[in-house]
Amino acid sequence: MKVLTKAEEQIMQVIWKLDKAFLKEIIDELPNPKPHNNTVATIIKILTEKEFVGLKVYGRMHQYYPLVSKDAYSKTTMRSFVKGYFEGSFSNAVSFMVKENNLSVEDLELLLKQLKKK
């Protein structure tokens, strides 16, 4: 799966949230200051070429929808992140988060309980 730039990921977050949307709806969901319509349209075109976004044509209007689920992209991104920074070890990643106080022992215990339920 291809990696997204920050701008592409920001647009994908909106498309995942809305499930399907026209250009104006996507722009409305973006934080201020809003990017120009042409900028967003160009990013969506790139996402279409990367096969992350599909489109349905209604006359001159295009409705966009995700071709890649947020879960699928998240899994790939997390695996790549852990591989690149923690030698592929998720336990090293969790240890780092605990050491840096990004994850408390209570959070870790809660996570273990949730994993045991599954």
N, C-alpha and C positions, 0 to 999 in steps of 0.2 A: 504494500500500500504506500502511496506517495505521501510525503510529509507536506503539511500546510504551513504557509507563512502565518505570522500573527494576524495580518489583515484578513487572509482567507479563513482562518479559524474563527475570527470574530463574526464574519458573515455566516459561516456554517453554524455557529452557536444559535444565531437568530433563525436560520432555516430549520434547524432541529427543533427549536422551541415552537415555531409556528406550524411545522409539518409541511405546509405548502403556502406559498405567498407570492404576491406580485412585487415588483421592484419597490414601489412606494411603501408597501407594508414592511419590507425589510428595512428600508431607510428609517421609517418611523420608529422601529425598535432599537436602532443604534443610539448610543449615548451622544450627547452634545459635546463638542460641536459636530454636527452631522457632516459626513463626507459628501462631496458633490455626487449627483446622480450618475454622472459618467464614470466616476471612480468605482462606485459600487457595481455598476453594470459591467465594467471591465473585470473586476474581481470575480463576479458571477460567471462571466464567460470563461475565465481561467478554470474555475471550479467545474464547469461543464466539460471543458477539455480534459481535465484530470479525472473525470467520471465520478465526481463526488455529488454532482447536482444534475438532475434531469429537468426537462421543461416540457410544458404543454402549451401549445400556441392557441390563443383565442384572438383571431384577427391580427391586430398589431401588438397585442398584449401577450406577455409570457408569464406563465405561472411556474414557479420553481419548486422543486421538492427534492429531498435528500435521496441519493442512491446508496450512500454509505451510512449506516446507523452510527449514532453517537457512541454506543457501546463498543462497536467494532473498531472505531477509530481510537477510542480511549484505550482499549486493550493493546493495540499495536503501538500506540504512543508510549504507554507505560513500559511495555517490554523493551522498547528501544531506549528509553530513558535509563532504565535499570541496567541494561546491557552496557550502555555508554558510560555511566557514572559509577556503577557498583559491581562491575565485573559479572553482570548477569544474576547477581544474588539478591533476591527480594529480602532475605533476612538481613543482609548488609544495609539495604535501603531503610528498612524499619529500624534497625539499630541506630543508624545515622539520625533518623527523625526523633527517636527517643533521646539520644545524646544532645541534640540541638534544641530540646524542649518543644519540638513541633508536635510531639505525640506523647501524651502522659501515660503513665503506667495504667491508670484507670481506663483511658481510651484503648490501650492495648488489651486489657482484660475484657472489655466490652467487645472488641473485635474478635477475640478468641471465642467468646460465647456465641457470637453470631455465626462464626465459621463452623462451630460444633453443631449448631442447629441444622445447617445445610448438609 
